[in-house]
Structures are given as C-alpha cells and as structure tokens.
C-alpha cells in the first residue's frame, strides 16, 4: 500500500496539467507527437464528452500546424464519406438519403455535439484552402455491407457499366442479407454460399487490376470505390468468421481497419500523416494487454509493427462520472453513472494521485524512468464500449494491461460527463442535406 501511495505521489509530481478542458494546455503533447506519421487518439468509452473534446482539440492543433492531412475514424467508410464530402465541400456520390450519416446503432458514437462541433470547424478551416490541401475524414470499419455494395455498383455504372453488371452478379449472394448481415454467417455455413466469398474477392481484385484506368476518372473517387469493395470482401469474411471464434472475427476487423489506414496514407501520398480516432482497445498495443493471451491483435499493435516510433499512441482514462451507453446491443442510449474505478486499476492510481485533468508521458525517454518502471507492473484497465454493464463491471469492462507498453502517453480526466447525442430536437436544427440532419434515434 505504501508503495502504491509513493507511486501516486510520483505521478502527481510529473503529470502535466491540462487546465481548462475547453482550452486545454496541449503544447507538451503536441511537441512529443511532432513528426509522427500516425497519431492514435483513443478513448476509454464510446460515450464520454471529455474524451471526444480533447481528441478534437489535439486534432485541430495538428491540422493548424500542417502536421496531418486526414482523420480516420472507427466508423464505416460510407458514413465517414458523407462527412468527408461535407468538410471538403465536394460532391457526394451516394444517394441523397445516405447524406444522413450514422443512422444505425450506435448512433451517438459519432452523431453527437462534440463531433458536430469538430466537423463544422473543419469545414470552415478547409474553405480557406485549395481543394488539394483540404483535410479529409475517412472510415476504417466494416459494418456497412449493404451501403458499400451499392456504392461499388454505382461507381462502376458510371465508369465501367460492363463491370457494374459483373459486380451485381457477384454480390447477388449477399443481397438478401444487406439489412441484417449478421445472419449471413448462418447461411455461409452451407455449401450454397461457399463460393460467395470468392466472387467478392475477385471483384476487388478486378478493380485493383484496373486501378490506373479508374484513377484517371478521379483518384479519390477510386479510393472511395475500392475502399467499399474491400469492405464488402472483408465483411463477408468477418460475418462468416463470427461463427468460428471471437478471436478470428476481432482480428479480421482490426486487420481490415489497419489495411484501410495504410491505403489512405498511400492515396494521400509520400510524407502524409494522419490522426486516428478509435477506442483504446483498438489503438493501445494489444501485445501489452491480456488480448495477446487470447491470440488477439489490434490496430495499435499493427501500426507499431509497421511504423515504429513514427506512430504516437495516446490513451484516455477516467475515474468516475457519467457516460452515454446502452444496456444491450441495439438498445436506446441513456446517461449512466460510471462506478468509481477499481482499486487495483491504473485509473485508481491516477485518481489517488489527485489529477483532475492531466497528461503523463509514458514513452521511454519522455517519462521519468522510475515512474515508467513502476507503471510496467501489470494492472487492471477499464474499457467501456457502446454497452455498459455496471452490475458486472469487473468481468465486463476490465482487463490486464501494461500501460507504458500500450500507449506513449495517457490523458486522464478524473470525473467525466456523458456525450450529448444529436436527436433532431436541437435548438438549431441542421439544414436538409447536412450529414447529421435529423434521423430517428
């Protein structure tokens, strides 16, 4: 116990205060992240306002310094593409109804006041730049099977009608499952659907083989189409794998997100850098957590293996407060009370250090050697996703981690508050055609 108190005192003496969350003191963090190809910005929950606002503040500062050219989200490509079209003021090639981004559960994860504020800021910032210099927003996830199929076919109808006809045929085995793709996993267990995966992979291969030809009609248009084709191929494998093992489906999903990230960097060109917004569980190096013992990897681990110290990972944590979450998958979001952090957790250690809002460097050379060494002892770490089950919190929301090997620094806010979802009842309704225009919650 005395050893823990001594460590808490050492953390307190070395943590960098953030000050006012609305105008945080970020210079030390920005200096450490300078020159990184990828800045990974996590969150310990999908429903905490301070995580989103601080992540946005760091990203704004990176954009203003010319350090990054895009923001990649733990979000489906078609939904993020609507935001991208809005912030870069370019034509969106999807259906008009698709301009209402993030209409599926969990709607609040991206459809909230913090993200809206960032999107409006980025659109205004971009308007003063030439189109080629504007900062984009892109999605990394793979849950938009139906929309991605439509996007590929629509693109090919415009640039290659013969290929569009082939795409319809190859994707026809997935058509019955577009509104409920998870049920495809059941069907895929039968012989009738074994060839389906081969067809969707062949479609992606055909498009990539004609990349130079297609890019002549627009480099970013092809990026959008190829990303959707890749999403369909990986989503087919993902839903098939859900009935094999949890580890297989998790690894497929995070490998897909990493591959998408690498392809975005490639399209923007040499010297490009970007920021990534996703949960801590995706961005903190999985090899430094209990995930590794289950055979799981994640985006953060793959990024570190590929980019080394050119990647900078920032984790987020809190002691207590409120969070926007659902009690079960598909449930309605509500404000829930976050229980005080577990006594054996990193979060409790930072709480005991008396940090209201601060940052602790963790990378070797940046962190005090004795503090980093002490933090290398594994502890519990909390992760709240879109579902929160406080009654089984220890089992449902904690895992073992080695913090200094997982992240390059930790942002800690002792008491946090719930995200405010956009519900359509805002005081200033958004204009028709805005990607966050009102939809049913």
N, C-alpha and C positions, 0 to 999 in steps of 0.2 A: 504493500500500500504506500509506504514512504517513497519507494522507487517511482511509483506512478505519479505521486504528487510532485516529486522533483522534476519528472519529465514534463508535467503540465506547466510547471514554473518556467522551464527552459523554452517550451513552445511559446508561452506568453511573452517572453523577453525577445523572441526572434520573429514573431508574426508581424506582418506589415498591415497596419490598419487600412481599411477601405474607406472609412469615413462615411459620408452620406451616400447611401445606396443609389440615390437618384443621380449623384455626380461623384462616382467613386474615384479614388486615387489609384490609377492604373499604371503609372509610369514604370515602376519596377517590373511588373508583369510584362508590359509591352517590350521593355528592354531585353528581358530574358527570351521572349518569343521571337525577337527580331531575326529576320533572315530564314525563318522556318519555311519549308515547302508546304507543310500542313500544320495548322493549329487546331488541335482537337479540343472542343469545348463541351464538357459533359453536363450532367445533371443527375442528382440523386433521386429525382422523381420526375414524372411527366406532368406534374400539376403544381409546381412551386413558382410563384411570381418572381421572387428574387433571383432564382437561377436563370430564368429567361431574360430578365432585365440586365443582369450583369454580363451574361453571354452576349447580348446585343451591344452593350456598351464597349466591350472588348473588340467586337467585330467592327463596330463603327470606327473606332480608333485605328484599327488595322487598315480599313478601307481609306480613311482620310490620309494615312501615311503612304498610300500606294503599295501596301505590303501584300494585299490579296486581290484576286480577280473574281472570286466566286465564293458562294456559301453553299455547302452541301448539307442537306437535311436528312434525318432519319424519317423520310417520308416517301411516298410513292412518286415515281417520276411524273406521271401525268398531272397530278395535283400541283407539284412544285413547278411544273412547266407553266401553269397558269400564273403563278406568282412571278416567274421569270419574264413572261411576256408583259406583265404589268409593270414591273420595276424597270425593265429595259425599253419599254414603250415600243414593242414590236408586235406584229400580227400573231395572234394565237391561231394555230391551225386546227384545233379541235372544234367540236360542236359548241354552239353558243351556250348550251346548258352546262357544259363542262367548265365554264368560267367560274362556277361556284365550287371552289376548291375545298377539299377536306370535308365532304358531306357525309362520310361514313364514320362509324365508331373507330377510334375515339376522337370525336370532332374537336374537342377543346385542346388537344395536344398541339395543334398548330393554329386553330381558329380561336385566337384569344387576343386580348387587348395588347399584350406585350409584343406579340409577333406583328399585329396590325401596325403598331407604332413604328417598329423597325422597317416594315415593308414600305410605309408611307415615306419615311426618312430616306430610304434607299432610292425610291422612285424620284424624289426631289433631287437627291445628290446626282443621280445618273443623267438627269435632264440637262445638266451643265456640261456634260461630256459628249465627245463624239461617240457614235454607236459602237465602234470597235473597242472603246475604252471603258464601256459600262460594265458594272459588276453584276453577275448573274446569280440566280438561285436554282439549284438543281436537287432532285430527289435521288435517294440511294436505295430505297426499299422495294419490295417485290409483291405487294398485295393487290395490285391493280390489274389483275389478269384481263378482265373484260375490256376496260378502257384502253389498255395497251394494245390488245388485238385490234380494236377499232382504229387506233392511231396509226398502226403499221399499214393496215389496209388503205386508209385514207391517204397516207403519204404515197403509197405505191400507185394508187389510182391516178394521182397527179403526175408522177414522174415515170411510171412504168406500168401501164394498165395490164399487160400480159402477166407481169409478176404479181400484181394485185389478185388476179384470178387464181394463181397458184397458191397465194397466201390464204385466200378464203378456203380453198380445198384442204390445205394442211392444218389450218386452225379449226376446221369444222368439228373435229373430235372434242374440242374444248368448249364449243359454243353452248351446249346445254348447261354448262357449269359456270357461265360468266357471272351470274348474280350470286352464286354460292360456291366459290371454287374449292372450298374445303371438302365438299362432297366428291370432288374428282378423285381424291385419294382412295375412296372406296372402289370406285369404278376402275381405277388404274390397276387394281389387283387382279383384274380379269384379263384374259388373253386378247379380248377385243380392243383394248386400249394400249397394248404394249408398243404398238407402232406409232402411237401419238407423239411420244417424246422425240422419236427420230425425225418426224416431219417438222416439228417446230425448231429443232436444232438445225435441220437442213435449210429452213427459211432464213435463219440468222446467217448461216454460212454463205448462202447465195447473196445476201445483201452486202456482207463484208467483202465478198469477192468483187463486187461492182462498186466498191467504195469511191474510187476516184471519179467514176462516171456520175454517181449520185451526188457527190460533193460539189460537182460543177453547178448544181441547182441550189447550192447553199450549204455551207459547212455545218452550221448549227441546226439546220433543218435535218440533215442526215444524222447528226448526233442524236437528235430527238427520236427519229425513226429507229435507228439502230439500238438506242437505249431501250425503247419499248420492245423491240424484237428480242433483245437479250433478256429482258424482264419476263417475257412470255416463256422463253425456253427455261429459264431458271425457276420460274414459278411452277411450271409443270413438274420439274424435278422436286421442288420443295413440297408441294402438296402430296406428291407420291411418297416422299420420304417421311411425312408425318406419321405414317403407319408402320414405319420401320423402327425409328428411335428418336427420342427428343434431341440427342446429341447430333444426329445426322441432319435433322432439319435446322437446328440452330447454326451449325457450321455452314450449311448451304446458304442460309440467309446472310450471314456475316461475310462469307466469301463473295457473295453477289454484291453486297454493298461496297466491299473493298475494290472489286473489279470495276464497278461503276465509277468509283472515285478516281482510279488510275486512268480510266478512259476520258473522264472530264479533264484531268490535267493534260492529257495528250492532245485533246482538241484545242485547248487554250494555247498550247504551245510551250516551247522551252522557256524556263525561267518563271513559269506561272506558279503561283501559290494560292492556297485557299483555306477557308475555315470550315470545320465540320461541327454541326450541332446534333448531338445524339445523347442517349443515356450513358451514364458512367459505365454500365455493364457492357456496352459496345465499344467504348473508347479507352477505358483503362486496360492496360495489357493483361489479357486473360491468363498468361503464363504465370502471373504473380498472384493468382487467386485460386480458390477452390474449383473454379471452372476447369482448370488444367487436369485435375484428378479425374474428371468426368470425360476427358477427351474432347473438351470444347475449346475452340479458339474464338477470336473476335477481331473486329476491325482494328482496334488499337494494337493488338499483337502483330497482325499482318503489316500494318503501317510501320511499326518499329523495325520489323524484319527487313522491310523494303527500303525505308528511308533513314533509318538510324536516328542520329541526333538532329537530322533535318526535320523531324517531326517533334512537336511540342504538345504534350497532353496535360490538360488542366481539368482536375476533378472538382466536384462540388459536394458539400455536405451541410447538414443542419442537425440541431439537437431536438427541437420540437416546434410546434406551431400548427398551421393548418395546411391542407393540401386538397386540390380538386382531383377526385378519383371516383371510380365506380366500385361497387361491391362485387360485381361479377362481369364477365365479358358480355358486352352488348348492353350493359345497364346504363342508366342515366347518371351523368356526373353530379356529384354533390360535394359540398365542403365538408371535409372530415378532419377530425383532430388527430394530429400526429403525436404518438406517445413519446415521452422523453427517451432519449437514446439509451441503449443497453449499457450496463456498467462496464462491460468488457469490450466496448467498441471504440474505434477511433473517434467517432463523433462525441462520445462522452469525454474522452481525453481532451478534445478541443474545447468542449463546454467547460470542463474543470479548469482549463487554462484562462477562462474568463474572456474569451474572444467573442465580441458581439458581431463583428463583421471584419474579417481579415484574410490574409493570404500567407501561406507558408511555403517557401521554395522547398522542393524535395530532391531535385536533380543533384547528383554528385558534383561538387564544385560550387554549387549555388547555396546549398543548405549547410547549416552548421554541422560539422562532422559528427559530433556527439549526439545531436538531436536526430540526425538521419539514422545513425547506428541504432539508437534506441527504438526508433519507429520501424525498424526492419523486423522486429518481433511481430509475428502474425497476430492480428486482432480481427474482431468482427467488424463488418462494414454493412451499412443499411442500403437497400435498393428498393424503392417504391416505383412501380410502373404505372400503368393506367388503372390497375386494380390495387386497392389497399385493404388488407385484412388485419386490422389492429389486434383482433382477438387471438390470432395465431402469428403475431408479428415475428417472433424469433425464428420460427420454422419457415415462414413465408417470405420474409424480407431481409434476412441477414445471411452473410456468407463470410468465410475466412478470406483475408487478403493481406498482402504485404504492401502497404501504401507507397513507400518510396520507389518501389519497383513497378508499381502500377501507373503512377502519374508523375509528372515533372513538377507539379505544384498543386496545392489544394486551396480552393476558395471555400471559406467556412462562414456561414451566417447562422448565428445561434438560434434565433427564433424567426421562422419564415411564415409567409402567408400564401393562401391559395390563389392560383391563377383565376382570372375573371374571363369566362368563356364569352365569345360573341354569340348571341342568341337571336339576333334580329330585333331585339327590343331596345337597342341602344338609343341614346338621346339624339344622336346624329346618324340616321340610317345611311348606309352606304349606297352609292349610286348603282343603278342597274348596270351589269357588266363588270362591276368590281369583283375580283376573285373571291372576296369574302362577303359578297352580297348575301342577304338573309336566305337561310335554308331551314328546314325543320331540324330541331335539335335531336 
